[in-house]
Amino acid sequence: MVKYAIVYLVKGKAAKYQSTLIKKLANLSGETYIIDNPIPTHITLKYPFEVEDISIVEKKIKEFIKKIKPTSVKINGFENFDKFVAFLHFSFSKDAKKIQKNLIQLIKKDGIEPRDFDIEFKPHATLAYGNTKKTFNIIWNYLQSLEIPRFDLLLDNLTILKKPRKYWKIHKVFKI
């Protein structure tokens, strides 16, 4: 079985900002996991799952996007999970939250069970992992010294990522 995830691909200035910041944080802290394991700039909408035939999911998404419109998402600061993962915080509009929730329900019908992260959805884009208290503090202190990032974006795609081996790759992009 192959591992997949469904994401929103972040593009433009926001993606460049994240990429630049990832490199800066890796250089400052020595925490290079994200550099060593590159992944397209994204927000995970459906956490990784395994399926033999992705074409069933592709057909569902193709039909699903016909019923939805692009909607607002915003980057409005930095946050962290348990003083380990530092990330860009995203605010999803009511419609964007509904898209994520309905997407989870749609593919659940095909036996792809939601994970806790899918249900307790916290939209974010990872910047760095601080594997020790010291490296996390370096990362976090640097982020706190920056101006709060603010980007207005449109949730305008649903994208399937595929992990055939070590790295995640774009499998298919569905434009909303």
Order of alpha helices (4+ residues) and beta strands (2+ residues): beta-alpha-alpha-beta-alpha-beta-beta-alpha-alpha-beta-alpha-beta-beta-beta
